[in-house]
Amino acid sequence: MDFAHLFEAVMLVCFGFSWPLNVRKAYKARTAKGTSLAFIVLIITGYIAGITAKFIHHQYNYVLVVYFLNLLIVFTNVLVYIRNKALDRKAGATKTLKMTVKNIKSRPNQNENSLRISAEENIETRDETPAEEKNAVILLGTGTDKMIPVSNLANEFSFNFPIYNKSRNTLSISAAQDYIQSEISPLMPEAFILHLGENDKELFAKSQENFDNLYLSLIESIKNGTKNTRIAIVSVKNPTNDPSISSMNAHIKAISEAEACTFINLENAKLWNPNATKAANDFAYSMGLNIRKPLKNVAEILYSYAHKEFELPDTQVQFAG
């Protein structure tokens, strides 16, 4: 008997004995919290390396069988991790929905109409329904952004992806990160259009460094939440050419360029032509190109509408339909 192979097999059995227990524990826990996918992948890589060494040396014996058995058990951990991750996302979405319902039901003495308005004051106007799709584009702004009818514009301009308006009247950059994590992250957005800063003028005046750090932290949080998330950043409107707002917009543009985000300058709103964008998209779709619309085009359509409806009623910006 080759004792070297025997002891190698014993080593593998000892290392591998804990993995079935780990699979059972993770399956019953129904959550991926506390589980490191990177660690599991590292173990799998080690077993594959050991198996490869056996093949190179033509050592086809019972030790190789133990390697494969351990590899199979560890790979089962990956499948359980994926299942638990999906359960975590579902639980997060359910929790958000229950919190929304609880907020609404906490006002039993109000009639239906005032109840709806109060709910909007607490959770702000959102296109949220139980049927909201994942991988959507999220509009996140303040003030008049709430009134942009993204669903209607999506239909009119043939968006081939879901888009939701998650803007809030009082949203600041410092509060946006928690708001995204608690209310928006369960949707796993594919892209964000950020129009923040309107409620941060005082912060910028006190400390430009803090303003920059908060914005950078927000972008980092979004990128960490969903891989390859596209981000467009819209400048703060400045109809009176306020030097402080101009300086803020310069910082926002620099942050956008540093983080490889798309920068949208609202000062060019009167020059945008949504109908030309629609014609180009219709032509692309007719040629069989079903690519997602660039965020720049999406933002220009949304804010051309806002410019026309909320700021300059006599503007020449026109919409089809």
Disulfide bonds with the S-S distance in Angstrom:
none
